[in-house]
Amino acid sequence: MNDRLAAAWAVLPLYLGEHVLLSAAAMGLGLALSLLLTIAAVRSPAVRWPVLLVASLVQTIPSLALLALFYPLLLALASVSERVFGRGFSALGFLPSLLALTLYSMLPVIRNGVTGVLGLDPALIEAARGVGMTDRQRLLRVELPLAAPVLMAGVRTAAVWVIGAATLSTPVGQTSLGNYIFSGLQVQNWVAVLFGCVAAATLALIVDQLLGLIESGIARRNRVRGAIGALALAAGVAAAALPGAGAGRSTYVIGAKSFSEQYILSALIADRIAAEGGAAARRTGLGSAIAFEALAAGDIDVYVDYSGTLWANVMGRSDVPPREQLLRELGEWLRRERGIEMVGTLGFENAYALAMRRDRAAELGVRTIDDLAARSGSLTLGADFEFFARPEWPALRDAYGLEFAGRREFQSTFMYRAVESREVDLITAFSSDGRIAADDLVVLDDPRGAILPYDAVVLVAARRAADPLLARALMPLIGAIPVDLMRAANYRVDRGDDPEGPPAAARWLADEIARRARQ
Amino acid sequence: MIELRGVSRAYGANVAVRRVDLSVPAGQLVAIVGDSGSGKTTTLKMTNRLLEPDTGDVLIAGESVRALPPHLLRRGIGYVFQRIGLFPHLTVAENIGITPELVGWTRPTIAARVAELLELVNLPAAFAHRYPAALSGGQRQRVGVARALAAKPRIMLMDEPFGALDPLTRDALGAEYRRLHERMELTTMMVTHDVLEAVLLADRIVVMRAGTIVADGTPRELMNDHTDPAVRALMDMPRRQALRVAALLDEPEQSA
């Protein structure tokens, strides 16, 4: 068997189990709420339109955005609950995913339920009243049983949607089959991407067929059929729940944002913790802002961020102080304002940098961003999804008077491909990115110092700040990773020829760190 | 037994029934006839509170129907209507047994009552376990009548009960119901647009027009003498039809 396929198989029980549990919980909660709302909606036209309208509106929100929106909402709720009841809860991972998917599951069930009940022959309603049923008896004995086949069709639709959308819960920190897709996309492991897609689609198909069995069991009043479907579903959920008790609370949770370097560093830290005798779990593929808030809330224990990111995005500063001063102020601010311990810098910088093909730069005679300014009116800039919303962009633009002919945004893998294939003239690369050397790109100098320093810093949550095991695990990494080493490690993943991806690159990096330490 | 006192009911600006008074003594079978829109169905439905009157009151055995919650009232009154409304997800036996079940009879009592009713409405006992979809129109309405009778009501309300059936079935079922009415000492209000059916089945005929009662009497009284020309034309129709039918016969069967 192909190595990548074997690696994907190995984590399938974990990913699939989490995916099933999340989907089942969302469907269960969604179904209960949908039934209540359906009942309210068929009884009262005043309730019907608002309910259907809101459910339809929820459906128009892209599912990824819906998941992302629940994180800050829950975070606010958690801090309120902490203040009022003295107890918070984790706003990361399961809960936001559950709530978003629950909302997402409701429209088809409510719509079909309402249609099913209101579409019943009025003679049946008259008969139910005529024989002396109460409203409740009419609902339970006549309306719901007769609308059940239509309702079940809605449940099937909802289940397929939820199983598909659950792959998008990875960026908010919930493990799912989406982990294959997000990390695979990042590290160009197409086998993993495809594996995740096929696994999610297969799961959706199987669940759809089992629900279909229940549906036809109801329609044909065949109890055996319905029971087989229900039992198979229950068995599937139970099987997923069995190994689920794995990660206990004493486990160190390491966060990672969604790019190669972060996957490698989280794997490296996990290995270090394991080497010191601790248990480590990784929450990878987190959104940039989510990773920091998760740490502040104690949902994750440790992760690597970048000084410039924290300076601009978290502290909200727009000035550009010298490197050492920035690090000092940042460290003090983090401890004072958020209780977060900045353990130290890893030794390399991952800053935004404008990069272009060497031949293109020579052709245009461009070496610095100053040289670029005069030419920018005829050039197209490719950027990642974040860049134009960050303070670097206006700072850079205003400092040099940049005015590009075109701007395009890409997922970073495709951004490098775009400059390679000359679709764009230059890109917003990262200084530690292995592809800069590999693709023979040149980084343009920033003589005016418009771009913030982006030192990689290790952050530890307040409750782990004085943890001796974690300190022992992290210390050997501080100042130990120069930029050439990080670039090389990143490149091992990004060129996509290392079948085991980030964990292997992390082991290689650990060996290199140890080798250089001995020298 | 049933007494309507000045009941009125409007649907928006359209007044369906205006201040109707009607008293039906125990044991009587009253047919309410009239054109569509004359208010006969509305009058019937106000009796078991499927519709609430805007004004006036309905008394059953001397007590206002508002003394009971509607569902309890309806459990004591049989209701049969043209579209039957058998529950498609329940068997014939479950359909017939629904009101006794709601009232809280025991299973064996219900089963015995279902068997008894199937026999009363001339259906084979084997039908008990069939679903309504497997029955003909006439068989379904027999089940509808059995369902209405199941919890032993004293009063039956029937809204065009045989209106959707073929003529032979309709005639047979009408006659059978008349015998049930006598045997079980029921009080029945039956809405029909078929004057012949009213004449042949009812003890008394009430003619409605535009929401009011314009004639009230035994079939014999109304057929032989009425001052209102429209009522006279209506009540004369069975006789005129009988004459036209008689003219088609080759030879008179009887010459008495």
Interface residues (C-beta under 8 A of the other chain):
Chain A: D121 A123 L124 E126 A127 A128 R129 G130 V131 G132 M133 T134 Q137 R141 V142 P145 L146 R221
Chain B: N48 L50 P70 H71 L72 L73 R74 R75 G76 Y79 F81 R83 I84 G85 L86 F87 P88 H89 I98 T99 L102 V103 R147 A148
